Amino acid sequence: MVTELTAELLASMGGVRVRVGGRSMWPFLPHGSVVDLRRVEARDLRAGAVVLVRAGGHDYRLHRIVERDGAGRVRLRGDSRGVDDGWFPAADVLGRVAAVRLPGAAGRLALRGWRLAALDRLALVVSRWRERARPRVGS
């Protein structure tokens, strides 16, 4: 669960570990997964990365970047959702997932480095494919 304290620790210390709640990022981040978040510079944000964003007030989202525009904004979506969260200023992105520990017996599996990057790219490709395969209203 992400709180103001989590955001403050991430900003001041550069990293924090949190447990994922909810199902919006399934199957990449099942409920109960533990992620290491690292502070990230706006220039280093890439499509496919899973980031923590302040979504207004005390609302935070840990979702995937599906697109970045030239105006310094990122478009986010949960992996299991069919709709985007919308556009957010890159300045509202607080951190990026640097490692994942899956819940239960699989928790011994930690994804980081090139394995995490490869999984990020694969999830982005699947997300874009699902978006194109979805029937359009009025078509």
N, CA, C and O atoms as CSV, one atom per row, in Angstrom:
chain,resi,resn,atom,element,x,y,z
A,1,MET,N,N,0.843,-1.171,0.000
A,1,MET,CA,C,0.000,0.000,0.000
A,1,MET,C,C,0.893,1.240,0.000
A,1,MET,O,O,1.822,1.345,0.801
A,2,VAL,N,N,0.610,2.155,-0.885
A,2,VAL,CA,C,1.409,3.363,-1.013
A,2,VAL,C,C,0.720,4.493,-0.256
A,2,VAL,O,O,-0.479,4.728,-0.411
A,3,THR,N,N,1.501,5.183,0.563
A,3,THR,CA,C,0.995,6.302,1.342
A,3,THR,C,C,1.892,7.515,1.126
A,3,THR,O,O,2.883,7.443,0.400
A,4,GLU,N,N,1.537,8.620,1.756
A,4,GLU,CA,C,2.380,9.815,1.696
A,4,GLU,C,C,3.776,9.503,2.227
A,4,GLU,O,O,4.770,9.999,1.695
A,5,LEU,N,N,3.853,8.677,3.281
A,5,LEU,CA,C,5.152,8.320,3.845
A,5,LEU,C,C,6.001,7.578,2.816
A,5,LEU,O,O,7.198,7.838,2.694
A,6,THR,N,N,5.389,6.663,2.080
A,6,THR,CA,C,6.099,5.936,1.028
A,6,THR,C,C,6.679,6.917,0.015
A,6,THR,O,O,7.847,6.815,-0.359
A,7,ALA,N,N,5.853,7.871,-0.426
A,7,ALA,CA,C,6.300,8.863,-1.403
A,7,ALA,C,C,7.442,9.708,-0.843
A,7,ALA,O,O,8.393,10.017,-1.561
A,8,GLU,N,N,7.353,10.084,0.435
A,8,GLU,CA,C,8.413,10.885,1.049
A,8,GLU,C,C,9.713,10.096,1.164
A,8,GLU,O,O,10.789,10.633,0.903
A,9,LEU,N,N,9.621,8.834,1.550
A,9,LEU,CA,C,10.817,7.998,1.642
A,9,LEU,C,C,11.463,7.812,0.272
A,9,LEU,O,O,12.687,7.861,0.146
A,10,LEU,N,N,10.657,7.603,-0.732
A,10,LEU,CA,C,11.176,7.434,-2.087
A,10,LEU,C,C,11.908,8.700,-2.535
A,10,LEU,O,O,12.988,8.624,-3.119
A,11,ALA,N,N,11.314,9.860,-2.258
A,11,ALA,CA,C,11.928,11.125,-2.656
A,11,ALA,C,C,13.209,11.407,-1.872
A,11,ALA,O,O,14.188,11.887,-2.445
A,12,SER,N,N,13.214,11.121,-0.590
A,12,SER,CA,C,14.372,11.482,0.233
A,12,SER,C,C,15.490,10.445,0.204
A,12,SER,O,O,16.666,10.803,0.260
A,13,MET,N,N,15.133,9.164,0.116
A,13,MET,CA,C,16.147,8.119,0.185
A,13,MET,C,C,16.462,7.500,-1.170
A,13,MET,O,O,17.461,6.795,-1.311
A,14,GLY,N,N,15.625,7.756,-2.161
A,14,GLY,CA,C,15.891,7.243,-3.499
A,14,GLY,C,C,15.330,5.869,-3.780
A,14,GLY,O,O,15.359,5.413,-4.923
A,15,GLY,N,N,14.816,5.195,-2.755
A,15,GLY,CA,C,14.261,3.869,-2.968
A,15,GLY,C,C,13.433,3.425,-1.792
A,15,GLY,O,O,13.619,3.892,-0.668
A,16,VAL,N,N,12.516,2.516,-2.060
A,16,VAL,CA,C,11.637,1.988,-1.023
A,16,VAL,C,C,11.068,0.657,-1.515
A,16,VAL,O,O,10.969,0.421,-2.719
A,17,ARG,N,N,10.697,-0.207,-0.570
A,17,ARG,CA,C,10.096,-1.501,-0.905
A,17,ARG,C,C,8.650,-1.484,-0.425
A,17,ARG,O,O,8.377,-1.120,0.718
A,18,VAL,N,N,7.713,-1.884,-1.311
A,18,VAL,CA,C,6.295,-1.895,-0.945
A,18,VAL,C,C,5.635,-3.195,-1.418
A,18,VAL,O,O,6.070,-3.835,-2.374
A,19,ARG,N,N,4.569,-3.549,-0.704
A,19,ARG,CA,C,3.752,-4.707,-1.091
A,19,ARG,C,C,2.619,-4.215,-1.980
A,19,ARG,O,O,1.965,-3.217,-1.678
A,20,VAL,N,N,2.397,-4.925,-3.075
A,20,VAL,CA,C,1.356,-4.558,-4.039
A,20,VAL,C,C,0.003,-5.062,-3.548
A,20,VAL,O,O,-0.131,-6.216,-3.141
A,21,GLY,N,N,-0.998,-4.182,-3.591
A,21,GLY,CA,C,-2.360,-4.565,-3.260
A,21,GLY,C,C,-3.232,-4.354,-4.486
A,21,GLY,O,O,-3.010,-3.417,-5.253
A,22,GLY,N,N,-4.202,-5.199,-4.673
A,22,GLY,CA,C,-5.084,-5.057,-5.821
A,22,GLY,C,C,-4.705,-5.973,-6.958
A,22,GLY,O,O,-3.726,-6.716,-6.886
A,23,ARG,N,N,-5.502,-5.905,-8.014
A,23,ARG,CA,C,-5.342,-6.840,-9.134
A,23,ARG,C,C,-5.156,-6.147,-10.490
A,23,ARG,O,O,-5.178,-6.806,-11.529
A,24,SER,N,N,-4.977,-4.843,-10.482
A,24,SER,CA,C,-4.908,-4.109,-11.749
A,24,SER,C,C,-3.664,-4.428,-12.575
A,24,SER,O,O,-3.654,-4.191,-13.783
A,25,MET,N,N,-2.611,-4.964,-11.943
A,25,MET,CA,C,-1.381,-5.273,-12.678
A,25,MET,C,C,-1.186,-6.777,-12.878
A,25,MET,O,O,-0.107,-7.215,-13.277
A,26,TRP,N,N,-2.225,-7.565,-12.604
A,26,TRP,CA,C,-2.146,-9.001,-12.838
A,26,TRP,C,C,-2.008,-9.266,-14.336
A,26,TRP,O,O,-2.683,-8.571,-15.095
A,27,PRO,N,N,-1.231,-10.168,-14.814
A,27,PRO,CA,C,-0.472,-11.194,-14.105
A,27,PRO,C,C,0.954,-10.781,-13.754
A,27,PRO,O,O,1.649,-11.515,-13.051
A,28,PHE,N,N,1.403,-9.619,-14.231
A,28,PHE,CA,C,2.783,-9.198,-13.989
A,28,PHE,C,C,3.058,-9.024,-12.499
A,28,PHE,O,O,4.085,-9.484,-11.999
A,29,LEU,N,N,2.148,-8.364,-11.790
A,29,LEU,CA,C,2.300,-8.146,-10.353
A,29,LEU,C,C,1.069,-8.685,-9.621
A,29,LEU,O,O,0.123,-7.935,-9.380
A,30,PRO,N,N,1.066,-9.959,-9.269
A,30,PRO,CA,C,-0.075,-10.495,-8.529
A,30,PRO,C,C,-0.210,-9.809,-7.170
A,30,PRO,O,O,0.770,-9.307,-6.619
A,31,HIS,N,N,-1.419,-9.794,-6.645
A,31,HIS,CA,C,-1.684,-9.244,-5.322
A,31,HIS,C,C,-0.715,-9.869,-4.317
A,31,HIS,O,O,-0.571,-11.091,-4.276
A,32,GLY,N,N,-0.061,-9.055,-3.518
A,32,GLY,CA,C,0.881,-9.558,-2.528
A,32,GLY,C,C,2.330,-9.540,-2.979
A,32,GLY,O,O,3.219,-9.814,-2.173
A,33,SER,N,N,2.597,-9.227,-4.238
A,33,SER,CA,C,3.982,-9.104,-4.704
A,33,SER,C,C,4.668,-7.974,-3.948
A,33,SER,O,O,4.013,-7.049,-3.469
A,34,VAL,N,N,5.978,-8.054,-3.846
A,34,VAL,CA,C,6.760,-6.997,-3.224
A,34,VAL,C,C,7.644,-6.393,-4.304
A,34,VAL,O,O,8.349,-7.109,-5.016
A,35,VAL,N,N,7.602,-5.057,-4.421
A,35,VAL,CA,C,8.400,-4.387,-5.444
A,35,VAL,C,C,9.379,-3.418,-4.789
A,35,VAL,O,O,9.077,-2.787,-3.777
A,36,ASP,N,N,10.550,-3.320,-5.393
A,36,ASP,CA,C,11.517,-2.291,-5.025
A,36,ASP,C,C,11.310,-1.140,-5.988
A,36,ASP,O,O,11.401,-1.312,-7.203
A,37,LEU,N,N,11.031,0.035,-5.444
A,37,LEU,CA,C,10.866,1.239,-6.251
A,37,LEU,C,C,12.117,2.086,-6.128
A,37,LEU,O,O,12.680,2.221,-5.041
A,38,ARG,N,N,12.548,2.652,-7.232
A,38,ARG,CA,C,13.692,3.559,-7.258
A,38,ARG,C,C,13.252,4.877,-7.890
A,38,ARG,O,O,12.466,4.899,-8.837
A,39,ARG,N,N,13.770,5.958,-7.351
A,39,ARG,CA,C,13.490,7.268,-7.925
A,39,ARG,C,C,13.964,7.266,-9.377
A,39,ARG,O,O,14.969,6.635,-9.703
A,40,VAL,N,N,13.241,7.971,-10.245
A,40,VAL,CA,C,13.572,7.989,-11.671
A,40,VAL,C,C,13.472,9.412,-12.199
A,40,VAL,O,O,12.581,10.166,-11.809
A,41,GLU,N,N,14.377,9.768,-13.076
A,41,GLU,CA,C,14.355,11.077,-13.729
A,41,GLU,C,C,13.384,11.029,-14.900
A,41,GLU,O,O,13.235,9.991,-15.545
A,42,ALA,N,N,12.732,12.137,-15.173
A,42,ALA,CA,C,11.747,12.210,-16.261
A,42,ALA,C,C,12.355,11.773,-17.595
A,42,ALA,O,O,11.685,11.113,-18.390
A,43,ARG,N,N,13.596,12.127,-17.843
A,43,ARG,CA,C,14.230,11.786,-19.131
A,43,ARG,C,C,14.451,10.280,-19.290
A,43,ARG,O,O,14.664,9.799,-20.403
A,44,ASP,N,N,14.401,9.528,-18.171
A,44,ASP,CA,C,14.633,8.082,-18.212
A,44,ASP,C,C,13.347,7.261,-18.288
A,44,ASP,O,O,13.401,6.032,-18.269
A,45,LEU,N,N,12.194,7.923,-18.372
A,45,LEU,CA,C,10.917,7.209,-18.454
A,45,LEU,C,C,10.735,6.632,-19.846
A,45,LEU,O,O,10.888,7.339,-20.843
A,46,ARG,N,N,10.408,5.345,-19.914
A,46,ARG,CA,C,10.238,4.650,-21.186
A,46,ARG,C,C,8.928,3.869,-21.181
A,46,ARG,O,O,8.475,3.398,-20.138
A,47,ALA,N,N,8.329,3.738,-22.361
A,47,ALA,CA,C,7.149,2.881,-22.503
A,47,ALA,C,C,7.533,1.467,-22.092
A,47,ALA,O,O,8.604,0.975,-22.449
A,48,GLY,N,N,6.661,0.824,-21.347
A,48,GLY,CA,C,6.902,-0.523,-20.857
A,48,GLY,C,C,7.273,-0.566,-19.388
A,48,GLY,O,O,7.076,-1.588,-18.732
A,49,ALA,N,N,7.812,0.533,-18.857
A,49,ALA,CA,C,8.213,0.563,-17.450
A,49,ALA,C,C,6.982,0.635,-16.553
A,49,ALA,O,O,5.979,1.253,-16.908
A,50,VAL,N,N,7.070,0.004,-15.401
A,50,VAL,CA,C,6.018,0.101,-14.385
A,50,VAL,C,C,6.469,1.164,-13.398
A,50,VAL,O,O,7.557,1.083,-12.826
A,51,VAL,N,N,5.616,2.161,-13.208
A,51,VAL,CA,C,5.992,3.319,-12.399
A,51,VAL,C,C,4.933,3.618,-11.343
A,51,VAL,O,O,3.776,3.214,-11.457
A,52,LEU,N,N,5.367,4.336,-10.316
A,52,LEU,CA,C,4.464,4.851,-9.295
A,52,LEU,C,C,4.202,6.312,-9.622
A,52,LEU,O,O,5.135,7.103,-9.757
A,53,VAL,N,N,2.926,6.668,-9.750
A,53,VAL,CA,C,2.556,8.033,-10.101
A,53,VAL,C,C,1.570,8.567,-9.069
A,53,VAL,O,O,0.705,7.843,-8.575
A,54,ARG,N,N,1.722,9.853,-8.757
A,54,ARG,CA,C,0.737,10.525,-7.913
A,54,ARG,C,C,-0.408,10.911,-8.835
A,54,ARG,O,O,-0.240,11.706,-9.759
A,55,ALA,N,N,-1.581,10.333,-8.568
A,55,ALA,CA,C,-2.727,10.516,-9.465
A,55,ALA,C,C,-3.711,11.540,-8.927
A,55,ALA,O,O,-4.887,11.526,-9.288
A,56,GLY,N,N,-3.243,12.410,-8.083
A,56,GLY,CA,C,-4.089,13.458,-7.523
A,56,GLY,C,C,-4.346,13.238,-6.047
A,56,GLY,O,O,-4.717,12.140,-5.632
A,57,GLY,N,N,-4.150,14.273,-5.260
A,57,GLY,CA,C,-4.388,14.174,-3.823
A,57,GLY,C,C,-3.547,13.092,-3.190
A,57,GLY,O,O,-2.323,13.087,-3.317
A,58,HIS,N,N,-4.215,12.166,-2.499
A,58,HIS,CA,C,-3.523,11.060,-1.831
A,58,HIS,C,C,-3.672,9.760,-2.607
A,58,HIS,O,O,-3.507,8.680,-2.039
A,59,ASP,N,N,-3.981,9.848,-3.898
A,59,ASP,CA,C,-4.179,8.683,-4.750
A,59,ASP,C,C,-2.896,8.385,-5.514
A,59,ASP,O,O,-2.332,9.264,-6.167
A,60,TYR,N,N,-2.439,7.132,-5.426
A,60,TYR,CA,C,-1.234,6.703,-6.137
A,60,TYR,C,C,-1.589,5.498,-6.985
A,60,TYR,O,O,-2.472,4.714,-6.638
A,61,ARG,N,N,-0.883,5.359,-8.109
A,61,ARG,CA,C,-1.084,4.196,-8.983
A,61,ARG,C,C,0.276,3.609,-9.348
A,61,ARG,O,O,1.235,4.334,-9.612
A,62,LEU,N,N,0.333,2.300,-9.357
A,62,LEU,CA,C,1.518,1.575,-9.796
A,62,LEU,C,C,1.119,0.875,-11.082
A,62,LEU,O,O,0.649,-0.262,-11.055
A,63,HIS,N,N,1.304,1.553,-12.214
A,63,HIS,CA,C,0.862,1.050,-13.508
A,63,HIS,C,C,1.953,1.220,-14.554
A,63,HIS,O,O,2.976,1.864,-14.319
A,64,ARG,N,N,1.703,0.620,-15.719
A,64,ARG,CA,C,2.683,0.604,-16.813
A,64,ARG,C,C,2.543,1.825,-17.711
A,64,ARG,O,O,1.435,2.269,-18.013
A,65,ILE,N,N,3.685,2.360,-18.133
A,65,ILE,CA,C,3.692,3.419,-19.145
A,65,ILE,C,C,3.426,2.765,-20.491
A,65,ILE,O,O,4.176,1.886,-20.913
A,66,VAL,N,N,2.360,3.189,-21.171
A,66,VAL,CA,C,2.065,2.634,-22.489
A,66,VAL,C,C,2.447,3.605,-23.601
A,66,VAL,O,O,2.534,3.222,-24.767
A,67,GLU,N,N,2.675,4.860,-23.233
A,67,GLU,CA,C,3.062,5.844,-24.247
A,67,GLU,C,C,3.653,7.062,-23.553
A,67,GLU,O,O,3.295,7.385,-22.421
A,68,ARG,N,N,4.554,7.724,-24.243
A,68,ARG,CA,C,5.129,8.976,-23.774
A,68,ARG,C,C,5.029,9.971,-24.918
A,68,ARG,O,O,5.337,9.635,-26.062
A,69,ASP,N,N,4.600,11.198,-24.619
A,69,ASP,CA,C,4.476,12.189,-25.690
A,69,ASP,C,C,5.617,13.201,-25.620
A,69,ASP,O,O,6.438,13.163,-24.704
A,70,GLY,N,N,5.659,14.100,-26.590
A,70,GLY,CA,C,6.713,15.106,-26.655
A,70,GLY,C,C,6.538,16.244,-25.679
A,70,GLY,O,O,7.426,17.085,-25.539
A,71,ALA,N,N,5.392,16.284,-24.992
A,71,ALA,CA,C,5.109,17.369,-24.053
A,71,ALA,C,C,5.505,16.993,-22.624
A,71,ALA,O,O,5.167,17.713,-21.684
A,72,GLY,N,N,6.209,15.889,-22.451
A,72,GLY,CA,C,6.643,15.485,-21.123
A,72,GLY,C,C,5.565,14.810,-20.303
A,72,GLY,O,O,5.557,14.912,-19.077
A,73,ARG,N,N,4.651,14.116,-20.977
A,73,ARG,CA,C,3.591,13.396,-20.270
A,73,ARG,C,C,3.694,11.909,-20.579
A,73,ARG,O,O,4.255,11.511,-21.600
A,74,VAL,N,N,3.141,11.091,-19.678
A,74,VAL,CA,C,3.099,9.649,-19.871
A,74,VAL,C,C,1.658,9.178,-19.735
A,74,VAL,O,O,0.890,9.704,-18.930
A,75,ARG,N,N,1.304,8.168,-20.545
A,75,ARG,CA,C,-0.027,7.560,-20.481
A,75,ARG,C,C,0.132,6.212,-19.801
A,75,ARG,O,O,0.993,5.418,-20.180
A,76,LEU,N,N,-0.701,5.948,-18.792
A,76,LEU,CA,C,-0.577,4.740,-17.984
A,76,LEU,C,C,-1.778,3.831,-18.129
A,76,LEU,O,O,-2.876,4.263,-18.482
A,77,ARG,N,N,-1.540,2.545,-17.844
A,77,ARG,CA,C,-2.622,1.558,-17.837
A,77,ARG,C,C,-2.198,0.377,-16.955
A,77,ARG,O,O,-1.039,-0.038,-16.971
A,78,GLY,N,N,-3.142,-0.148,-16.196
A,78,GLY,CA,C,-2.911,-1.398,-15.485
A,78,GLY,C,C,-2.945,-2.543,-16.478
A,78,GLY,O,O,-3.744,-2.524,-17.414
A,79,ASP,N,N,-2.094,-3.536,-16.290
A,79,ASP,CA,C,-1.994,-4.639,-17.252
A,79,ASP,C,C,-3.308,-5.391,-17.440
A,79,ASP,O,O,-3.571,-5.884,-18.537
A,80,SER,N,N,-4.137,-5.492,-16.410
A,80,SER,CA,C,-5.377,-6.258,-16.539
A,80,SER,C,C,-6.574,-5.380,-16.885
A,80,SER,O,O,-7.706,-5.863,-16.908
A,81,ARG,N,N,-6.346,-4.124,-17.149
A,81,ARG,CA,C,-7.445,-3.202,-17.441
A,81,ARG,C,C,-7.549,-2.933,-18.940
A,81,ARG,O,O,-6.552,-2.969,-19.661
A,82,GLY,N,N,-8.740,-2.671,-19.383
A,82,GLY,CA,C,-8.962,-2.388,-20.795
A,82,GLY,C,C,-8.942,-0.909,-21.128
A,82,GLY,O,O,-9.015,-0.532,-22.298
A,83,VAL,N,N,-8.843,-0.068,-20.109
A,83,VAL,CA,C,-8.843,1.383,-20.348
A,83,VAL,C,C,-7.625,2.010,-19.702
A,83,VAL,O,O,-7.101,1.522,-18.701
A,84,ASP,N,N,-7.192,3.106,-20.303
A,84,ASP,CA,C,-6.048,3.847,-19.778
A,84,ASP,C,C,-6.439,4.639,-18.541
A,84,ASP,O,O,-7.614,4.924,-18.306
A,85,ASP,N,N,-5.422,4.987,-17.753
A,85,ASP,CA,C,-5.618,5.877,-16.607
A,85,ASP,C,C,-5.604,7.329,-17.060
A,85,ASP,O,O,-6.008,8.223,-16.318
A,86,GLY,N,N,-5.137,7.556,-18.280
A,86,GLY,CA,C,-5.012,8.917,-18.797
A,86,GLY,C,C,-3.558,9.367,-18.816
A,86,GLY,O,O,-2.637,8.583,-18.585
A,87,TRP,N,N,-3.385,10.634,-19.095
A,87,TRP,CA,C,-2.067,11.246,-19.207
A,87,TRP,C,C,-1.683,11.901,-17.887
A,87,TRP,O,O,-2.515,12.508,-17.212
A,88,PHE,N,N,-0.404,11.767,-17.531
A,88,PHE,CA,C,0.136,12.370,-16.313
A,88,PHE,C,C,1.424,13.094,-16.650
A,88,PHE,O,O,2.208,12.611,-17.467
A,89,PRO,N,N,1.659,14.253,-16.031
A,89,PRO,CA,C,2.951,14.926,-16.223
A,89,PRO,C,C,4.073,14.025,-15.703
A,89,PRO,O,O,3.920,13.367,-14.673
A,90,ALA,N,N,5.179,13.998,-16.407
A,90,ALA,CA,C,6.308,13.173,-15.977
A,90,ALA,C,C,6.750,13.553,-14.570
A,90,ALA,O,O,7.284,12.712,-13.847
A,91,ALA,N,N,6.539,14.800,-14.169
A,91,ALA,CA,C,6.911,15.248,-12.824
A,91,ALA,C,C,6.108,14.537,-11.736
A,91,ALA,O,O,6.533,14.504,-10.582
A,92,ASP,N,N,4.948,13.966,-12.088
A,92,ASP,CA,C,4.124,13.245,-11.113
A,92,ASP,C,C,4.557,11.794,-10.940
A,92,ASP,O,O,4.041,11.093,-10.069
A,93,VAL,N,N,5.505,11.337,-11.765
A,93,VAL,CA,C,6.039,9.985,-11.626
A,93,VAL,C,C,7.078,10.019,-10.509
A,93,VAL,O,O,8.074,10.736,-10.598
A,94,LEU,N,N,6.837,9.243,-9.465
A,94,LEU,CA,C,7.702,9.265,-8.291
A,94,LEU,C,C,8.818,8.236,-8.349
A,94,LEU,O,O,9.896,8.455,-7.795
A,95,GLY,N,N,8.567,7.105,-9.020
A,95,GLY,CA,C,9.585,6.066,-9.063
A,95,GLY,C,C,9.235,4.980,-10.055
A,95,GLY,O,O,8.126,4.930,-10.587
A,96,ARG,N,N,10.208,4.105,-10.293
A,96,ARG,CA,C,10.083,3.008,-11.250
A,96,ARG,C,C,10.349,1.701,-10.532
A,96,ARG,O,O,11.186,1.645,-9.631
A,97,VAL,N,N,9.645,0.649,-10.922
A,97,VAL,CA,C,9.884,-0.679,-10.344
A,97,VAL,C,C,11.262,-1.158,-10.799
A,97,VAL,O,O,11.546,-1.247,-11.993
A,98,ALA,N,N,12.109,-1.465,-9.813
A,98,ALA,CA,C,13.466,-1.925,-10.101
A,98,ALA,C,C,13.625,-3.420,-9.868
A,98,ALA,O,O,14.528,-4.041,-10.428
A,99,ALA,N,N,12.754,-4.006,-9.044
A,99,ALA,CA,C,12.799,-5.451,-8.780
A,99,ALA,C,C,11.430,-5.900,-8.297
A,99,ALA,O,O,10.671,-5.120,-7.721
A,100,VAL,N,N,11.127,-7.173,-8.542
A,100,VAL,CA,C,9.835,-7.750,-8.167
A,100,VAL,C,C,10.086,-9.077,-7.455
A,100,VAL,O,O,10.881,-9.900,-7.907
A,101,ARG,N,N,9.400,-9.265,-6.346
A,101,ARG,CA,C,9.383,-10.552,-5.660
A,101,ARG,C,C,7.936,-11.029,-5.650
A,101,ARG,O,O,7.059,-10.366,-5.097
A,102,LEU,N,N,7.693,-12.176,-6.261
A,102,LEU,CA,C,6.335,-12.705,-6.375
A,102,LEU,C,C,5.891,-13.323,-5.059
A,102,LEU,O,O,6.730,-13.782,-4.285
A,103,PRO,N,N,4.576,-13.345,-4.786
A,103,PRO,CA,C,4.091,-13.876,-3.510
A,103,PRO,C,C,4.182,-15.393,-3.432
A,103,PRO,O,O,4.320,-16.072,-4.450
A,104,GLY,N,N,4.101,-15.916,-2.212
A,104,GLY,CA,C,4.074,-17.360,-1.998
A,104,GLY,C,C,5.402,-18.027,-2.298
A,104,GLY,O,O,6.466,-17.419,-2.176
A,105,ALA,N,N,5.320,-19.286,-2.692
A,105,ALA,CA,C,6.529,-20.067,-2.970
A,105,ALA,C,C,7.331,-19.453,-4.101
A,105,ALA,O,O,8.556,-19.569,-4.141
A,106,ALA,N,N,6.634,-18.799,-5.022
A,106,ALA,CA,C,7.340,-18.172,-6.143
A,106,ALA,C,C,8.103,-16.945,-5.699
A,106,ALA,O,O,8.853,-16.369,-6.487
A,107,GLY,N,N,7.928,-16.523,-4.429
A,107,GLY,CA,C,8.586,-15.330,-3.921
A,107,GLY,C,C,10.095,-15.414,-3.937
A,107,GLY,O,O,10.783,-14.398,-3.847
A,108,ARG,N,N,10.607,-16.620,-4.051
A,108,ARG,CA,C,12.057,-16.761,-4.151
A,108,ARG,C,C,12.562,-16.250,-5.499
A,108,ARG,O,O,13.753,-15.989,-5.669
A,109,LEU,N,N,11.642,-16.113,-6.454
A,109,LEU,CA,C,12.001,-15.601,-7.774
A,109,LEU,C,C,11.985,-14.075,-7.728
A,109,LEU,O,O,10.935,-13.468,-7.517
A,110,ALA,N,N,13.114,-13.476,-7.921
A,110,ALA,CA,C,13.199,-12.015,-7.944
A,110,ALA,C,C,13.551,-11.588,-9.364
A,110,ALA,O,O,14.529,-12.065,-9.941
A,111,LEU,N,N,12.765,-10.706,-9.911
A,111,LEU,CA,C,13.025,-10.189,-11.253
A,111,LEU,C,C,13.692,-8.829,-11.126
A,111,LEU,O,O,13.184,-7.938,-10.446
A,112,ARG,N,N,14.824,-8.680,-11.782
A,112,ARG,CA,C,15.521,-7.390,-11.807
A,112,ARG,C,C,16.427,-7.352,-13.024
A,112,ARG,O,O,16.609,-8.353,-13.717
A,113,GLY,N,N,16.980,-6.197,-13.266
A,113,GLY,CA,C,17.922,-6.049,-14.362
A,113,GLY,C,C,17.316,-6.382,-15.713
A,113,GLY,O,O,16.195,-5.974,-16.015
A,114,TRP,N,N,18.058,-7.126,-16.527
A,114,TRP,CA,C,17.613,-7.406,-17.893
A,114,TRP,C,C,16.357,-8.272,-17.919
A,114,TRP,O,O,15.552,-8.142,-18.841
A,115,ARG,N,N,16.164,-9.158,-16.930
A,115,ARG,CA,C,14.955,-9.989,-16.898
A,115,ARG,C,C,13.712,-9.124,-16.694
A,115,ARG,O,O,12.690,-9.336,-17.346
A,116,LEU,N,N,13.804,-8.147,-15.785
A,116,LEU,CA,C,12.691,-7.239,-15.550
A,116,LEU,C,C,12.444,-6.379,-16.787
A,116,LEU,O,O,11.293,-6.165,-17.167
A,117,ALA,N,N,13.495,-5.889,-17.413
A,117,ALA,CA,C,13.350,-5.070,-18.623
A,117,ALA,C,C,12.703,-5.882,-19.748
A,117,ALA,O,O,11.841,-5.365,-20.459
A,118,ALA,N,N,13.101,-7.126,-19.917
A,118,ALA,CA,C,12.521,-7.967,-20.969
A,118,ALA,C,C,11.043,-8.220,-20.696
A,118,ALA,O,O,10.228,-8.185,-21.618
A,119,LEU,N,N,10.694,-8.471,-19.451
A,119,LEU,CA,C,9.294,-8.695,-19.104
A,119,LEU,C,C,8.472,-7.414,-19.300
A,119,LEU,O,O,7.324,-7.472,-19.739
A,120,ASP,N,N,9.068,-6.255,-18.973
A,120,ASP,CA,C,8.402,-4.971,-19.223
A,120,ASP,C,C,8.060,-4.814,-20.703
A,120,ASP,O,O,6.944,-4.426,-21.049
A,121,ARG,N,N,9.014,-5.114,-21.567
A,121,ARG,CA,C,8.807,-4.963,-23.014
A,121,ARG,C,C,7.741,-5.941,-23.512
A,121,ARG,O,O,6.876,-5.572,-24.306
A,122,LEU,N,N,7.806,-7.171,-23.049
A,122,LEU,CA,C,6.816,-8.176,-23.453
A,122,LEU,C,C,5.411,-7.748,-23.024
A,122,LEU,O,O,4.468,-7.847,-23.809
A,123,ALA,N,N,5.268,-7.279,-21.797
A,123,ALA,CA,C,3.956,-6.842,-21.311
A,123,ALA,C,C,3.436,-5.662,-22.116
A,123,ALA,O,O,2.234,-5.572,-22.365
A,124,LEU,N,N,4.310,-4.761,-22.525
A,124,LEU,CA,C,3.901,-3.628,-23.345
A,124,LEU,C,C,3.400,-4.099,-24.706
A,124,LEU,O,O,2.380,-3.606,-25.189
A,125,VAL,N,N,4.097,-5.042,-25.331
A,125,VAL,CA,C,3.684,-5.577,-26.626
A,125,VAL,C,C,2.311,-6.232,-26.500
A,125,VAL,O,O,1.440,-6.008,-27.342
A,126,VAL,N,N,2.110,-7.038,-25.459
A,126,VAL,CA,C,0.815,-7.692,-25.253
A,126,VAL,C,C,-0.281,-6.649,-25.038
A,126,VAL,O,O,-1.382,-6.786,-25.572
A,127,SER,N,N,0.015,-5.615,-24.264
A,127,SER,CA,C,-0.959,-4.557,-24.004
A,127,SER,C,C,-1.362,-3.853,-25.295
A,127,SER,O,O,-2.544,-3.589,-25.519
A,128,ARG,N,N,-0.391,-3.550,-26.137
A,128,ARG,CA,C,-0.697,-2.885,-27.414
A,128,ARG,C,C,-1.479,-3.805,-28.340
A,128,ARG,O,O,-2.372,-3.349,-29.055
A,129,TRP,N,N,-1.156,-5.092,-28.336
A,129,TRP,CA,C,-1.887,-6.046,-29.156
A,129,TRP,C,C,-3.339,-6.122,-28.702
A,129,TRP,O,O,-4.251,-6.117,-29.529
A,130,ARG,N,N,-3.557,-6.195,-27.382
A,130,ARG,CA,C,-4.919,-6.248,-26.848
A,130,ARG,C,C,-5.693,-4.985,-27.214
A,130,ARG,O,O,-6.888,-5.047,-27.502
A,131,GLU,N,N,-5.020,-3.853,-27.201
A,131,GLU,CA,C,-5.680,-2.579,-27.551
A,131,GLU,C,C,-6.141,-2.606,-29.004
A,131,GLU,O,O,-7.253,-2.170,-29.302
A,132,ARG,N,N,-5.311,-3.107,-29.908
A,132,ARG,CA,C,-5.666,-3.164,-31.327
A,132,ARG,C,C,-6.756,-4.208,-31.607
A,132,ARG,O,O,-7.571,-4.041,-32.514
A,133,ALA,N,N,-6.755,-5.282,-30.816
A,133,ALA,CA,C,-7.714,-6.360,-31.031
A,133,ALA,C,C,-9.099,-6.029,-30.474
A,133,ALA,O,O,-10.079,-6.683,-30.831
A,134,ARG,N,N,-9.187,-5.030,-29.611
A,134,ARG,CA,C,-10.467,-4.667,-29.011
A,134,ARG,C,C,-11.370,-4.047,-30.069
A,134,ARG,O,O,-10.927,-3.187,-30.830
A,135,PRO,N,N,-12.633,-4.473,-30.129
A,135,PRO,CA,C,-13.555,-3.908,-31.117
A,135,PRO,C,C,-13.781,-2.420,-30.833
A,135,PRO,O,O,-13.885,-2.003,-29.679
A,136,ARG,N,N,-13.855,-1.643,-31.891
A,136,ARG,CA,C,-14.091,-0.207,-31.792
A,136,ARG,C,C,-15.583,0.068,-31.799
A,136,ARG,O,O,-16.339,-0.582,-32.522
A,137,VAL,N,N,-16.000,1.016,-31.003
A,137,VAL,CA,C,-17.403,1.419,-30.984
A,137,VAL,C,C,-17.724,2.104,-32.306
A,137,VAL,O,O,-16.986,2.984,-32.750
A,138,GLY,N,N,-18.806,1.708,-32.923
A,138,GLY,CA,C,-19.224,2.310,-34.198
A,138,GLY,C,C,-18.556,1.701,-35.421
A,138,GLY,O,O,-18.765,2.167,-36.541
A,139,SER,N,N,-17.748,0.658,-35.212
A,139,SER,CA,C,-17.082,0.020,-36.360
A,139,SER,C,C,-17.899,-1.108,-36.905
A,139,SER,O,O,-17.492,-1.755,-37.870
